[in-house]
Amino acid sequence: MTAVVGSRLPDLTLEDPAGSEMRLGELITRRTVVPVVRYYGCMPCRDYLFQLQEAHPRLSDAELDVIGIGRAADFQAEWLGTQGIEFPLLLDPDQAIYAAIDLARFPWWAMFSWATARNYVRAAKRARQGRIANHPLQRPGLIVLDPGLEIVYLHRGERLGDYPPVEQLVTAVQP
């Protein structure tokens, strides 16, 4: 079944960077923005996480929490915490969320598009590339979940670094 707005995610088991397991359903207590990054070392993904951190007061005013999810690289998630990311960054070693919201891989030529290059140049103002800790062609995405794990908003990236603008996201998920 393809995930769409209105469908429910299964209550996935994730890990914090220290390796402790937790259930996604236990973490979602109000509408929550969940960027699903390619991996925590991805330069455009890091840039988007920094954008969400900068927007945290506006997101909080809009009654939105943030929880990041990435495939692996606990050391990269921990490093981002030392760089000012204050919301939880969780690991999904089994790639369950990628499967649940249909985040397939890109074709190889997507790495060489002008849009991808533009996203990397924009990200260079704020983020640096880390070690590749997942498949380099993993598609990014973003969901907003309500406390029942219902998908309120869904964005599947069409290229590397393709995330919705934060302002657009806030406007789209207002009740």
Backbone as JSON, one array per atom type, in Angstrom:
{
  "sequence": "MTAVVGSRLPDLTLEDPAGSEMRLGELITRRTVVPVVRYYGCMPCRDYLFQLQEAHPRLSDAELDVIGIGRAADFQAEWLGTQGIEFPLLLDPDQAIYAAIDLARFPWWAMFSWATARNYVRAAKRARQGRIANHPLQRPGLIVLDPGLEIVYLHRGERLGDYPPVEQLVTAVQP",
  "N": [[0.84, -1.18, 0.0], [0.58, 2.19, -0.84], [1.8, 4.99, 0.86], [-0.14, 7.77, 1.78], [-1.47, 11.09, 2.33], [-3.43, 11.06, 5.18], [-3.29, 8.34, 5.6], [-2.1, 5.89, 7.98], [0.95, 5.49, 9.74], [2.85, 2.58, 10.62], [3.67, 1.74, 14.04], [6.73, 2.35, 14.4], [9.91, 1.01, 15.38], [12.62, 2.77, 16.51], [15.97, 4.11, 16.98], [17.87, 5.94, 19.39], [20.87, 8.01, 19.21], [22.54, 6.78, 21.1], [21.84, 4.16, 21.0], [19.57, 3.22, 22.26], [16.37, 1.79, 22.07], [13.24, 3.0, 20.83], [9.74, 3.67, 20.46], [8.07, 5.09, 17.74], [5.43, 6.03, 18.03], [5.3, 6.63, 20.73], [6.74, 8.93, 20.92], [5.45, 10.94, 19.55], [3.5, 13.43, 20.44], [2.05, 15.59, 19.74], [1.22, 17.32, 16.68], [3.85, 16.61, 14.48], [6.76, 17.44, 12.76], [8.63, 15.54, 10.6], [11.53, 15.22, 9.24], [12.95, 13.08, 6.91], [15.94, 12.11, 6.43], [18.56, 11.53, 4.02], [21.01, 10.63, 5.01], [22.77, 11.53, 8.0], [25.06, 12.92, 7.39], [24.76, 14.08, 4.95], [25.05, 16.9, 3.01], [22.99, 18.81, 1.97], [20.87, 17.79, 3.48], [21.7, 18.21, 6.13], [21.75, 21.0, 6.06], [18.98, 21.51, 5.81], [18.06, 20.52, 8.25], [19.29, 22.38, 9.95], [17.88, 24.64, 9.08], [15.31, 23.99, 10.01], [15.87, 24.0, 12.74], [16.46, 26.73, 13.14], [13.96, 27.73, 12.62], [12.57, 26.81, 14.73], [11.27, 28.29, 16.92], [9.03, 29.44, 15.54], [7.83, 27.12, 14.58], [7.16, 25.9, 16.98], [5.36, 27.81, 17.98], [3.36, 27.34, 16.16], [2.44, 25.04, 17.13], [3.91, 22.71, 16.54], [6.11, 19.97, 16.72], [9.46, 18.68, 16.21], [11.17, 15.95, 14.87], [13.96, 14.35, 13.73], [14.8, 11.81, 11.35], [17.1, 9.43, 10.34], [19.02, 7.1, 8.35], [21.36, 5.87, 9.45], [24.51, 6.21, 11.15], [25.25, 7.15, 13.88], [27.27, 8.73, 15.04], [27.27, 10.99, 13.41], [24.72, 12.05, 13.9], [25.02, 12.64, 16.62], [27.05, 14.57, 16.42], [25.7, 16.63, 15.07], [24.01, 17.43, 17.13], [25.85, 18.72, 18.75], [26.24, 20.93, 17.27], [24.11, 22.58, 17.51], [21.58, 21.56, 16.88], [18.64, 20.93, 18.38], [16.41, 19.32, 18.52], [15.23, 15.88, 18.66], [17.29, 13.47, 17.0], [16.92, 10.64, 15.33], [17.65, 7.17, 14.63], [17.18, 4.86, 11.99], [17.91, 1.98, 11.41], [16.94, -0.23, 10.0], [15.64, 0.83, 7.89], [12.88, 1.22, 7.93], [11.05, 3.38, 7.97], [11.55, 4.59, 5.54], [10.63, 2.67, 3.76], [7.95, 2.6, 4.61], [6.93, 5.08, 3.82], [7.43, 5.09, 1.18], [9.99, 5.88, 0.06], [11.92, 5.54, -2.31], [15.01, 4.8, -4.04], [16.91, 7.18, -5.99], [17.42, 7.34, -9.56], [20.73, 6.85, -10.9], [21.61, 9.04, -12.44], [20.43, 11.25, -11.32], [22.13, 12.4, -9.53], [23.56, 14.19, -10.98], [22.11, 16.37, -11.79], [21.08, 19.76, -12.53], [19.49, 20.88, -10.57], [20.18, 19.39, -8.29], [22.87, 20.17, -8.03], [22.48, 22.9, -7.51], [21.16, 22.72, -5.03], [23.23, 21.71, -3.43], [25.08, 23.82, -3.59], [23.63, 25.92, -2.35], [23.38, 24.77, 0.19], [26.0, 24.81, 1.05], [26.5, 27.19, 2.3], [25.86, 26.86, 4.94], [26.3, 24.27, 5.82], [28.44, 21.37, 5.89], [29.71, 18.65, 3.98], [29.44, 15.38, 5.2], [30.78, 12.11, 5.99], [29.71, 9.6, 3.74], [27.09, 7.67, 4.74], [25.12, 5.99, 4.04], [23.23, 4.68, 1.3], [24.16, 6.53, -1.51], [22.19, 7.37, -3.26], [19.78, 7.54, -1.97], [16.49, 8.63, -1.53], [15.3, 11.71, -0.17], [12.84, 12.8, 2.27], [9.82, 14.1, 3.82], [7.54, 14.13, 6.46], [4.54, 15.02, 8.16], [3.2, 14.15, 11.16], [0.33, 13.23, 13.1], [-0.67, 12.74, 16.59], [-1.77, 10.15, 16.48], [-0.27, 8.86, 14.6], [-1.09, 9.41, 12.05], [-0.65, 10.47, 8.74], [-0.31, 13.77, 8.02], [0.84, 15.5, 6.29], [2.85, 15.05, 3.43], [5.88, 14.73, 1.78], [7.82, 13.71, -0.83], [11.06, 13.68, -1.81], [12.24, 14.8, -4.95], [14.75, 14.98, -5.89], [18.18, 15.17, -4.84], [18.46, 16.8, -1.75], [15.94, 17.9, -1.83], [13.55, 19.37, -0.17], [10.58, 20.67, 1.37], [10.07, 24.25, 1.51], [10.38, 25.79, 4.7], [8.49, 27.74, 5.58], [6.36, 27.29, 3.79], [5.72, 24.72, 4.55], [4.8, 25.1, 7.23], [2.54, 26.68, 6.78], [1.02, 24.87, 5.26], [0.29, 22.86, 7.07], [-1.28, 23.93, 9.03], [-3.98, 23.72, 11.31]],
  "CA": [[0.0, 0.0, 0.0], [1.33, 3.43, -0.93], [1.47, 5.97, 1.9], [-0.73, 9.02, 1.31], [-2.02, 11.88, 3.41], [-4.6, 10.4, 5.76], [-2.98, 6.97, 6.02], [-1.38, 5.79, 9.25], [2.21, 4.75, 9.76], [2.97, 1.61, 11.71], [4.44, 2.25, 15.17], [8.07, 1.87, 14.11], [10.95, 1.03, 16.41], [13.78, 3.55, 16.1], [17.01, 4.17, 18.0], [18.56, 7.21, 19.58], [22.28, 7.8, 18.88], [23.19, 5.91, 22.08], [21.43, 2.79, 20.73], [18.33, 2.86, 22.97], [15.21, 1.68, 21.19], [12.02, 3.72, 21.2], [8.64, 3.55, 19.5], [7.69, 6.38, 17.17], [4.16, 6.44, 18.6], [5.52, 7.18, 22.07], [7.41, 10.22, 20.8], [4.58, 11.91, 18.88], [2.44, 13.85, 21.37], [1.28, 16.59, 18.99], [1.7, 17.28, 15.28], [5.31, 16.58, 14.48], [7.47, 17.47, 11.49], [9.63, 14.47, 10.59], [12.37, 15.12, 8.05], [13.58, 11.78, 6.73], [17.14, 12.49, 5.69], [19.28, 10.46, 3.35], [21.89, 10.25, 6.11], [23.04, 12.76, 8.73], [26.22, 13.6, 6.84], [24.37, 14.67, 3.67], [25.14, 18.35, 3.14], [21.68, 19.47, 1.9], [20.03, 17.32, 4.6], [22.15, 18.97, 7.29], [21.27, 22.37, 5.88], [17.56, 21.55, 6.1], [17.92, 20.36, 9.69], [19.62, 23.69, 10.52], [16.75, 25.53, 8.8], [14.25, 23.64, 10.95], [16.27, 24.48, 14.06], [16.27, 28.18, 13.14], [12.51, 27.99, 12.6], [11.95, 26.13, 15.86], [10.27, 29.11, 17.63], [7.82, 29.54, 14.72], [7.2, 25.8, 14.57], [6.57, 25.71, 18.31], [4.18, 28.68, 18.02], [2.34, 26.68, 15.33], [2.17, 23.78, 17.83], [4.58, 21.63, 15.82], [7.39, 19.46, 17.2], [10.34, 18.19, 15.14], [12.01, 14.77, 15.13], [14.64, 13.92, 12.52], [15.08, 10.37, 11.24], [18.09, 9.09, 9.33], [19.3, 5.67, 8.23], [22.41, 5.38, 10.34], [25.55, 7.17, 11.5], [25.03, 7.73, 15.19], [28.27, 9.76, 15.29], [26.86, 12.2, 12.71], [23.59, 12.59, 14.65], [25.58, 13.24, 17.83], [27.78, 15.78, 16.03], [24.71, 17.68, 14.8], [23.58, 17.92, 18.42], [26.87, 19.66, 19.25], [26.22, 22.1, 16.39], [22.92, 23.38, 17.77], [20.3, 20.89, 16.61], [18.11, 20.62, 19.7], [15.35, 18.32, 18.47], [15.79, 14.52, 18.58], [17.72, 12.88, 15.74], [16.82, 9.21, 15.56], [18.21, 6.28, 13.62], [16.3, 3.82, 11.46], [18.86, 1.08, 10.73], [16.24, -1.17, 9.12], [15.01, 1.66, 6.85], [11.44, 0.96, 7.97], [10.26, 4.56, 7.6], [11.74, 4.79, 4.09], [9.69, 1.75, 3.12], [6.58, 2.95, 4.97], [6.45, 6.24, 3.06], [7.8, 4.88, -0.23], [11.14, 6.68, -0.35], [12.81, 4.7, -3.11], [16.25, 5.46, -4.44], [16.94, 7.9, -7.25], [18.3, 6.78, -10.59], [22.08, 7.39, -10.72], [21.83, 10.31, -13.12], [19.9, 12.34, -10.49], [23.27, 13.04, -8.85], [24.21, 15.14, -11.88], [21.16, 17.36, -12.29], [21.33, 21.15, -12.13], [18.78, 21.11, -9.31], [21.02, 18.82, -7.24], [24.03, 21.05, -7.87], [21.98, 24.12, -6.86], [20.91, 22.4, -3.62], [24.52, 21.6, -2.75], [25.67, 25.16, -3.48], [22.88, 26.61, -1.29], [23.7, 24.16, 1.48], [27.39, 25.1, 1.41], [26.53, 28.38, 3.15], [25.55, 26.53, 6.32], [26.62, 22.89, 6.19], [29.54, 20.7, 5.2], [29.46, 17.25, 3.69], [30.02, 14.37, 6.08], [31.05, 10.81, 5.36], [28.51, 8.93, 3.24], [26.78, 6.59, 5.68], [23.99, 5.25, 3.5], [23.3, 4.67, -0.15], [24.18, 7.93, -1.96], [21.02, 7.71, -4.08], [18.56, 7.47, -1.17], [15.59, 9.78, -1.69], [14.88, 12.33, 1.09], [11.41, 13.05, 2.38], [9.35, 14.77, 5.02], [6.15, 13.89, 6.79], [4.02, 15.57, 9.4], [2.35, 13.14, 11.77], [-0.44, 13.61, 14.29], [-0.38, 11.77, 17.65], [-2.19, 8.8, 16.11], [0.61, 8.47, 13.49], [-1.71, 9.69, 10.75], [0.13, 11.39, 7.91], [-1.02, 15.02, 7.78], [1.56, 16.13, 5.17], [3.84, 14.12, 2.9], [6.71, 15.24, 0.68], [8.88, 12.81, -1.28], [12.02, 14.45, -2.6], [12.43, 14.42, -6.35], [16.18, 15.05, -6.17], [18.95, 15.33, -3.61], [18.24, 18.08, -1.1], [14.59, 18.41, -2.13], [12.67, 19.46, 0.99], [9.71, 21.84, 1.22], [10.45, 25.42, 2.3], [9.8, 25.72, 6.04], [7.27, 28.57, 5.64], [5.33, 26.57, 3.05], [5.35, 23.59, 5.4], [4.01, 25.6, 8.36], [1.24, 27.09, 6.22], [0.29, 23.7, 4.77], [-0.18, 21.96, 8.12], [-2.1, 24.63, 10.03], [-5.32, 23.08, 11.42]],
  "C": [[0.88, 1.25, 0.0], [0.85, 4.4, 0.14], [0.95, 7.24, 1.24], [-1.18, 9.81, 2.54], [-3.31, 11.22, 3.87], [-4.34, 8.96, 6.16], [-2.15, 7.01, 7.31], [-0.08, 5.01, 9.07], [2.14, 3.66, 10.82], [3.81, 2.24, 12.82], [5.85, 1.67, 15.11], [8.98, 1.92, 15.33], [12.17, 1.73, 15.83], [14.81, 3.51, 17.22], [17.49, 5.59, 18.17], [20.04, 6.97, 19.3], [23.04, 6.91, 19.87], [22.79, 4.44, 21.91], [20.18, 2.34, 21.48], [17.17, 2.84, 21.99], [14.04, 2.48, 21.73], [10.99, 3.56, 20.09], [8.26, 4.95, 19.03], [6.41, 6.9, 17.81], [4.28, 7.03, 19.99], [6.11, 8.57, 22.03], [6.5, 11.32, 20.26], [3.43, 12.25, 19.83], [1.59, 14.98, 20.81], [1.79, 16.54, 17.56], [3.21, 17.46, 15.27], [5.84, 16.53, 13.05], [8.59, 16.44, 11.57], [10.39, 14.5, 9.27], [13.05, 13.77, 8.03], [14.77, 12.02, 5.81], [17.79, 11.27, 5.03], [20.25, 9.81, 4.33], [22.32, 11.57, 6.75], [24.29, 13.5, 8.28], [25.93, 14.27, 5.51], [24.29, 16.19, 3.82], [23.79, 19.05, 3.0], [20.74, 19.03, 3.02], [20.4, 18.05, 5.88], [21.64, 20.4, 7.22], [19.79, 22.47, 6.24], [17.31, 21.38, 7.6], [18.26, 21.68, 10.41], [18.5, 24.7, 10.27], [15.6, 25.26, 9.76], [14.59, 24.1, 12.36], [16.07, 25.99, 14.17], [14.79, 28.55, 13.21], [11.81, 27.42, 13.82], [10.97, 27.01, 16.64], [8.96, 29.24, 16.85], [7.08, 28.21, 14.69], [6.51, 25.54, 15.91], [5.31, 26.57, 18.46], [3.03, 28.09, 17.21], [1.97, 25.31, 15.91], [2.68, 22.56, 17.05], [5.88, 21.26, 16.52], [8.2, 19.02, 15.99], [11.11, 16.99, 15.67], [12.64, 14.37, 13.8], [14.86, 12.41, 12.53], [16.05, 10.17, 10.07], [18.41, 7.62, 9.38], [20.28, 5.18, 9.28], [23.31, 6.54, 10.72], [25.25, 7.91, 12.79], [26.01, 8.86, 15.48], [27.91, 11.06, 14.59], [25.67, 12.85, 13.42], [24.09, 13.26, 15.93], [26.3, 14.54, 17.51], [26.8, 16.92, 15.76], [24.16, 18.26, 16.09], [24.57, 18.92, 19.01], [26.89, 20.94, 18.43], [24.93, 22.91, 16.52], [21.59, 22.76, 17.43], [19.77, 20.4, 17.95], [17.0, 19.59, 19.68], [15.97, 16.93, 18.3], [16.13, 14.12, 17.15], [17.81, 11.38, 15.98], [17.35, 8.42, 14.37], [17.2, 5.19, 13.26], [17.16, 2.82, 10.69], [18.2, 0.09, 9.78], [15.56, -0.47, 7.95], [13.5, 1.44, 6.78], [10.63, 2.19, 7.55], [10.39, 4.85, 6.11], [10.76, 3.91, 3.31], [8.25, 2.18, 3.38], [6.04, 4.14, 4.19], [6.97, 6.24, 1.62], [8.91, 5.81, -0.71], [12.15, 5.77, -1.04], [14.09, 5.46, -3.42], [16.06, 6.17, -5.77], [17.67, 7.07, -8.3], [19.67, 7.49, -10.48], [22.28, 8.76, -11.33], [21.24, 11.5, -12.33], [21.01, 13.07, -9.75], [23.84, 14.18, -9.69], [23.25, 16.19, -12.43], [21.55, 18.76, -11.81], [20.66, 21.44, -10.8], [19.57, 20.55, -8.12], [22.22, 19.71, -6.97], [23.62, 22.33, -7.15], [21.74, 23.87, -5.36], [22.21, 22.28, -2.83], [25.17, 22.97, -2.59], [24.95, 25.96, -2.39], [23.24, 26.08, 0.08], [25.1, 24.51, 1.96], [27.51, 26.34, 2.29], [26.44, 28.01, 4.63], [26.06, 25.15, 6.74], [27.8, 22.38, 5.37], [29.19, 19.23, 5.02], [30.15, 16.36, 4.7], [30.27, 13.09, 5.3], [29.73, 10.18, 4.92], [28.27, 7.7, 4.1], [25.55, 5.81, 5.24], [24.16, 5.27, 1.99], [23.23, 6.11, -0.66], [22.96, 8.33, -2.78], [19.71, 7.6, -3.31], [17.77, 8.76, -1.32], [15.28, 10.36, -0.31], [13.36, 12.5, 1.11], [11.08, 13.79, 3.66], [7.89, 14.43, 5.21], [5.81, 14.72, 8.02], [3.01, 14.56, 9.9], [1.55, 13.75, 12.92], [-0.18, 12.54, 15.36], [-0.85, 10.35, 17.38], [-1.39, 8.21, 14.98], [-0.07, 8.58, 12.13], [-0.86, 10.71, 10.02], [-0.75, 12.6, 7.57], [-0.45, 15.72, 6.54], [2.64, 15.15, 4.74], [4.56, 14.76, 1.72], [7.79, 14.21, 0.39], [9.81, 13.61, -2.18], [12.17, 13.9, -4.0], [13.89, 14.43, -6.77], [16.9, 15.21, -4.83], [18.72, 16.74, -3.04], [16.87, 18.67, -1.33], [13.7, 18.27, -0.89], [11.77, 20.67, 0.79], [10.24, 23.03, 2.02], [9.7, 25.41, 3.63], [8.51, 26.54, 6.13], [6.1, 27.88, 4.94], [4.81, 25.4, 3.89], [4.44, 24.04, 6.54], [2.6, 25.98, 7.88], [0.39, 25.87, 5.84], [-0.31, 22.85, 5.89], [-0.97, 22.67, 9.23], [-3.49, 23.99, 10.08], [-6.43, 24.0, 10.95]]
}
